[in-house]
Amino acid sequence: MCMEMLQKLVNGQLSFTVAGLSEIDKLRLLDAAGLVKAYIPPVHADIDDAARQDPAQVIEITPRGRRALIRMPDERLQMPRWH
């Protein structure tokens, strides 16, 4: 989930490197939503004409991203519904 990634980023040391297509795709969504600022290099063709994605860098968690985490429900603290 993107919000889980955002939580990890907040708890980590910036500038944070993200590699792997699925992780970079999550980062793209967070960046597009304005929750983080990131440098995501464009996909490029390698010698064998296969598409390659270089690692991305998370530069900043935005104030909007920090507010989103504050509003995120903590599933562990919710009481079960018995009815």
MILONU-68666 format. One line per 8 residues: number of its first residue (from 1); their letters; for each residue x, y, z of C-alpha. Coordinates in steps of 0.25 Angstrom, whole numbers, always signed. Example, Ala and Ser with C-alpha at 12.3 -4.5 7.8 and 13.67 -1.06 7.14 Angstrom:
2
1> AS> +49,-18,+31 ~ +55,-4,+29
//
This chain:
83
1> MCMEMLQK> +0,+0,+0 ~ +5,+14,-3 ~ +1,+19,+11 ~ +10,+8,+17 ~ +21,+13,+9 ~ +19,+27,+13 ~ +19,+22,+28 ~ +33,+15,+25
9> LVNGQLSF> +38,+28,+19 ~ +34,+36,+31 ~ +41,+27,+40 ~ +54,+26,+31 ~ +65,+35,+28 ~ +64,+44,+16 ~ +69,+45,+5 ~ +63,+31,+3
17> TVAGLSEI> +66,+22,-9 ~ +55,+14,-15 ~ +58,+3,-25 ~ +49,-8,-31 ~ +37,-5,-41 ~ +26,-7,-31 ~ +32,+2,-20 ~ +35,+13,-30
25> DKLRLLDA> +21,+12,-35 ~ +16,+14,-21 ~ +26,+26,-20 ~ +20,+32,-33 ~ +6,+32,-27 ~ +11,+38,-14 ~ +18,+49,-22 ~ +6,+51,-31
33> AGLVKAYI> -3,+53,-19 ~ +7,+63,-13 ~ +10,+55,-1 ~ +25,+54,-4 ~ +35,+61,-13 ~ +43,+51,-21 ~ +53,+50,-32 ~ +49,+39,-41
41> PPVHADID> +58,+37,-53 ~ +51,+34,-66 ~ +50,+20,-72 ~ +61,+17,-82 ~ +65,+7,-92 ~ +77,-1,-89 ~ +87,-8,-98 ~ +78,-19,-101
49> DAARQDPA> +66,-10,-103 ~ +59,-14,-90 ~ +53,-3,-82 ~ +61,+0,-69 ~ +57,+8,-57 ~ +68,+14,-49 ~ +66,+16,-34 ~ +58,+28,-29
57> QVIEITPR> +61,+38,-18 ~ +51,+42,-7 ~ +55,+57,-4 ~ +44,+61,+5 ~ +31,+57,+12 ~ +22,+69,+10 ~ +13,+75,+21 ~ +2,+69,+13
65> GRRALIRM> +8,+56,+14 ~ +10,+57,+29 ~ -4,+62,+31 ~ -9,+50,+23 ~ -2,+40,+33 ~ -8,+47,+45 ~ -22,+45,+39 ~ -19,+30,+35
73> PDERLQMP> -26,+21,+45 ~ -17,+12,+53 ~ -24,-2,+51 ~ -17,-7,+63 ~ -24,+3,+72 ~ -38,+0,+67 ~ -47,-8,+76 ~ -54,-20,+70
81> RWH> -69,-19,+67 ~ -76,-30,+74 ~ -90,-27,+68
//
